[in-house]
Amino acid sequence: MCSDSAVEFLRVRLGVSAASAAQVADFYGARLGLEQPNEAEFTIGATELEFAPSGGEAFYHFALLVPGDRFDAALDWAAERVELLPDPESGEPVFDFSFWNALACYFHDPAGNIVELIAHRRIGETGAAGAFNGRDLLGLSELGLVGDVKTMARELEPLALRVWSGTVDEPGRLAFVGEQAKTLILCPEGRGWLPTGRPAEPHPVDALLSGPSKGQRFVGDHHIRRA
């Protein structure tokens, strides 16, 4: 893990088709109960997430961060609102990422994005009890960038965003850049995303992250900034 990265997703802009925009707004606003400054923007903890009109049928993988001691409550909350996607091996909706000391579940939104809820034990713990609420989410935890993994990793290094897990040296593998629970997932085009196996596609991403290094990099179709 890179101790100097201090990553926080401050603002993320993703594309959405005109046909899906209204459904996406209703999904995150009405169904998940996220704070909604306007039709296309949602406040998720520290992150402002915007869905901007785009051509085609863009889809992404991203994860929302659950307090480390609130996964069970978040799972119950999600199960009441969405259809959870099963682990293709176990058939269960909970994914145990023991190598990260984390638990996760997945679902689709109306645009076909693969959305994950993930809780890393001892990260963001609140000591809260009772029913979970969408406003208890802490922000984005993961954001997938699709392209040439080694090139993307190299381009992000000047922003003090370095690989902390995974690898850039083995074809077809993922690389995780930033720090645990706040990470950009570098994914080769065509690799299947968990848990559906849908091949990853490159679609534009605009992301503003916090951190000690200031600047911006254009990584393929992705615009990554730190401030």
RODO-2510 file (C-alpha; in nm, 4 decimals, decimal comma):
residues 227
     n   res          X          Y          Z
     1     m     0,0000     0,0000     0,0000
     2     c     0,1220     0,3495    -0,0825
     3     s     0,1276     0,5573     0,2312
     4     d     0,1518     0,8849     0,0401
     5     s    -0,1526     0,8377    -0,1830
     6     a    -0,4257     0,9509     0,0632
     7     v    -0,6970     0,8835    -0,1913
     8     e    -1,0537     1,0069    -0,1684
     9     f    -1,2947     1,0087    -0,4608
    10     l    -1,4263     1,3662    -0,4606
    11     r    -1,6111     1,3795    -0,7909
    12     v    -1,6728     1,1146    -1,0559
    13     r    -1,8512     1,1648    -1,3886
    14     l    -1,9691     0,8622    -1,5869
    15     g    -2,1605     0,8365    -1,9124
    16     v    -2,5212     0,7254    -1,9409
    17     s    -2,7396     0,6800    -2,2461
    18     a    -3,0370     0,9089    -2,2990
    19     a    -3,2657     0,6062    -2,2825
    20     s    -3,1409     0,5113    -1,9334
    21     a    -3,0919     0,8547    -1,7749
    22     a    -3,4338     0,8929    -1,6142
    23     q    -3,4336     0,5370    -1,4786
    24     v    -3,0837     0,5819    -1,3375
    25     a    -3,1899     0,9042    -1,1639
    26     d    -3,4898     0,7312    -1,0078
    27     f    -3,2813     0,4302    -0,9055
    28     y    -3,0151     0,6196    -0,7120
    29     g    -3,2448     0,8908    -0,5838
    30     a    -3,5781     0,7246    -0,5011
    31     r    -3,4832     0,3596    -0,4616
    32     l    -3,1436     0,3885    -0,2904
    33     g    -3,2313     0,7145    -0,1171
    34     l    -2,9122     0,9023    -0,2004
    35     e    -2,8999     1,2779    -0,1649
    36     q    -2,9668     1,4274    -0,5071
    37     p    -2,8499     1,7870    -0,5685
    38     n    -3,0018     1,7694    -0,9181
    39     e    -3,1416     1,5185    -1,1664
    40     a    -2,8030     1,3807    -1,2706
    41     e    -2,5914     1,4099    -0,9531
    42     f    -2,5844     1,2134    -0,6295
    43     t    -2,3973     1,2647    -0,3051
    44     i    -2,2439     0,9428    -0,1734
    45     g    -2,0482     1,0254     0,1393
    46     a    -1,7372     1,2135     0,0285
    47     t    -1,8145     1,1589    -0,3418
    48     e    -2,0276     1,3522    -0,5883
    49     l    -2,1320     1,1042    -0,8576
    50     e    -2,2655     1,2440    -1,1855
    51     f    -2,4162     1,0597    -1,4809
    52     a    -2,3667     1,2673    -1,7956
    53     p    -2,5415     1,2014    -2,1298
    54     s    -2,3235     1,0062    -2,3703
    55     g    -2,3592     0,8274    -2,6990
    56     g    -2,3920     0,4516    -2,7054
    57     e    -2,4574     0,2230    -2,4109
    58     a    -2,1734     0,2924    -2,1679
    59     f    -2,1379     0,0641    -1,8686
    60     y    -1,8924     0,0641    -1,5800
    61     h    -1,7893    -0,1194    -1,2685
    62     f    -1,7674     0,0809    -0,9485
    63     a    -1,7943     0,0060    -0,5778
    64     l    -1,9543     0,2023    -0,2953
    65     l    -1,7820     0,1955     0,0416
    66     v    -1,9757     0,0592     0,3393
    67     p    -1,8446     0,1262     0,6921
    68     g    -1,6290    -0,1694     0,7906
    69     d    -1,8617    -0,2733     1,0735
    70     r    -2,1891    -0,2325     0,8818
    71     f    -2,1822    -0,4898     0,6036
    72     d    -2,4628    -0,7114     0,7366
    73     a    -2,6958    -0,4142     0,7734
    74     a    -2,6001    -0,2851     0,4286
    75     l    -2,6638    -0,6283     0,2782
    76     d    -3,0147    -0,6349     0,4264
    77     w    -3,0774    -0,2819     0,3001
    78     a    -2,9623    -0,3699    -0,0514
    79     a    -3,1589    -0,6977    -0,0651
    80     e    -3,4809    -0,5036    -0,0012
    81     r    -3,4147    -0,2723    -0,2984
    82     v    -3,2228    -0,4588    -0,5678
    83     e    -3,1674    -0,8063    -0,7046
    84     l    -2,8303    -0,9167    -0,5712
    85     l    -2,6045    -1,0955    -0,8175
    86     p    -2,4879    -1,4399    -0,7054
    87     d    -2,1346    -1,5717    -0,6848
    88     p    -2,1142    -1,7994    -0,9920
    89     e    -1,9371    -2,0662    -0,7869
    90     s    -2,1300    -2,0674    -0,4583
    91     g    -2,4601    -1,9183    -0,5706
    92     e    -2,4512    -1,6932    -0,2643
    93     p    -2,4806    -1,3116    -0,2781
    94     v    -2,1884    -1,2445    -0,0407
    95     f    -1,8304    -1,2387    -0,1688
    96     d    -1,5600    -1,2901     0,0935
    97     f    -1,2398    -1,1177    -0,0174
    98     s    -1,0331    -1,2551     0,2682
    99     f    -0,7069    -1,1322     0,1133
   100     w    -0,8361    -0,7774     0,1714
   101     n    -1,0326    -0,8604     0,4891
   102     a    -1,3430    -0,7395     0,3067
   103     l    -1,6970    -0,8495     0,2242
   104     a    -1,8961    -0,7421    -0,0807
   105     c    -2,2145    -0,7870    -0,2804
   106     y    -2,3115    -0,6786    -0,6320
   107     f    -2,6127    -0,5607    -0,8293
   108     h    -2,6999    -0,3912    -1,1587
   109     d    -2,8387    -0,0436    -1,1991
   110     p    -3,0776     0,0411    -1,4868
   111     a    -2,7871     0,1353    -1,7165
   112     g    -2,6276    -0,2076    -1,6731
   113     n    -2,3470    -0,0800    -1,4507
   114     i    -2,2064    -0,3468    -1,2189
   115     v    -2,2336    -0,1831    -0,8775
   116     e    -2,0635    -0,3267    -0,5718
   117     l    -2,1085    -0,2618    -0,2024
   118     i    -1,7869    -0,3386    -0,0168
   119     a    -1,6882    -0,3169     0,3499
   120     h    -1,3249    -0,3430     0,4564
   121     r    -1,2971    -0,4418     0,8201
   122     r    -1,1482    -0,1677     1,0393
   123     i    -1,1884     0,0930     0,7621
   124     g    -1,4504     0,3620     0,8108
   125     e    -1,6105     0,1869     1,1073
   126     t    -1,8739     0,4012     1,2767
   127     g    -2,0030     0,1942     1,5682
   128     a    -2,3568     0,2634     1,4460
   129     a    -2,6395     0,0148     1,4955
   130     g    -2,9863    -0,0345     1,3551
   131     a    -3,1156    -0,0144     1,0000
   132     f    -2,8817     0,0945     0,7221
   133     n    -2,9545     0,3930     0,5010
   134     g    -2,8102     0,4944     0,1650
   135     r    -2,6736     0,8063     0,3302
   136     d    -2,4575     0,5844     0,5519
   137     l    -2,2360     0,5041     0,2514
   138     l    -1,8919     0,6636     0,2777
   139     g    -1,8217     0,7315    -0,0907
   140     l    -1,6826     0,5512    -0,3913
   141     s    -1,4397     0,2759    -0,3016
   142     e    -1,3468     0,1430    -0,6468
   143     l    -1,3674     0,2705    -1,0028
   144     g    -1,2807     0,0595    -1,3045
   145     l    -1,0617     0,2018    -1,5812
   146     v    -1,0432    -0,0141    -1,8925
   147     g    -0,7467    -0,0142    -2,1295
   148     d    -0,3838    -0,1239    -2,1404
   149     v    -0,3037    -0,1917    -1,7770
   150     k     0,0702    -0,1297    -1,7886
   151     t     0,0278     0,1971    -1,9795
   152     m    -0,2432     0,3234    -1,7446
   153     a    -0,0341     0,2418    -1,4382
   154     r     0,2635     0,4287    -1,5823
   155     e     0,0528     0,7323    -1,6697
   156     l    -0,0919     0,7534    -1,3173
   157     e     0,2413     0,7386    -1,1329
   158     p     0,3093     1,1168    -1,1612
   159     l    -0,0102     1,1676    -0,9574
   160     a     0,1303     0,9459    -0,6777
   161     l    -0,1233     0,6789    -0,7726
   162     r     0,0685     0,3533    -0,7619
   163     v    -0,0150    -0,0159    -0,7704
   164     w    -0,0825    -0,1548    -0,4236
   165     s    -0,2402    -0,4887    -0,5241
   166     g    -0,2571    -0,7017    -0,8368
   167     t     0,0016    -0,6773    -1,1133
   168     v     0,0852    -0,5019    -1,4386
   169     d     0,3262    -0,7735    -1,5487
   170     e     0,0878    -1,0606    -1,6260
   171     p    -0,1456    -1,0257    -1,9262
   172     g    -0,5155    -1,0346    -1,8435
   173     r    -0,4702    -0,9461    -1,4758
   174     l    -0,6074    -0,6544    -1,2778
   175     a    -0,3974    -0,3875    -1,1080
   176     f    -0,5282    -0,1827    -0,8138
   177     v    -0,3958     0,1728    -0,7882
   178     g    -0,4246     0,4057    -0,4893
   179     e    -0,4820     0,2433    -0,1517
   180     q    -0,7030    -0,0159     0,0105
   181     a    -1,0723     0,0819    -0,0007
   182     k    -0,9953     0,3805    -0,2284
   183     t    -0,8720     0,2353    -0,5529
   184     l    -0,8749     0,2632    -0,9298
   185     i    -0,9076    -0,0826    -1,0850
   186     l    -0,7009    -0,1062    -1,4019
   187     c    -0,8656    -0,3684    -1,6216
   188     p    -0,7725    -0,4967    -1,9677
   189     e    -1,0405    -0,4650    -2,2319
   190     g    -1,2448    -0,7839    -2,2678
   191     r    -1,1686    -0,9236    -1,9225
   192     g    -1,4837    -1,0347    -1,7454
   193     w    -1,6024    -0,8282    -1,4506
   194     l    -1,7145    -1,0047    -1,1370
   195     p    -1,9640    -1,1516    -1,0853
   196     t    -2,1309    -1,1733    -1,4267
   197     g    -1,8263    -1,2170    -1,6483
   198     r    -1,9413    -0,9353    -1,8774
   199     p    -1,6388    -0,8288    -2,0832
   200     a    -1,4974    -0,4928    -1,9789
   201     e    -1,5385    -0,2108    -2,2285
   202     p    -1,3516     0,1215    -2,2367
   203     h    -1,5861     0,4153    -2,1747
   204     p    -1,4872     0,7687    -2,0715
   205     v    -1,4368     0,8454    -1,7023
   206     d    -1,3720     1,1837    -1,5418
   207     a    -1,2556     1,1579    -1,1811
   208     l    -1,1269     1,4081    -0,9270
   209     l    -0,9368     1,2552    -0,6347
   210     s    -0,7853     1,4088    -0,3252
   211     g    -0,4214     1,3726    -0,2395
   212     p    -0,0885     1,5404    -0,1806
   213     s     0,0006     1,5440    -0,5496
   214     k    -0,1871     1,7908    -0,7700
   215     g    -0,2238     1,7570    -1,1441
   216     q    -0,4081     1,5711    -1,4137
   217     r    -0,3467     1,2902    -1,6595
   218     f    -0,5357     1,1746    -1,9647
   219     v    -0,5237     0,7959    -1,9595
   220     g    -0,6828     0,6775    -2,2798
   221     d    -1,0435     0,7999    -2,2601
   222     h    -1,0077     0,8661    -1,8889
   223     h    -0,9385     1,2052    -1,7332
   224     i    -0,7937     1,1634    -1,3836
   225     r    -0,7216     1,4671    -1,1637
   226     r    -0,5889     1,5183    -0,8123
   227     a    -0,6456     1,8269    -0,6033
***
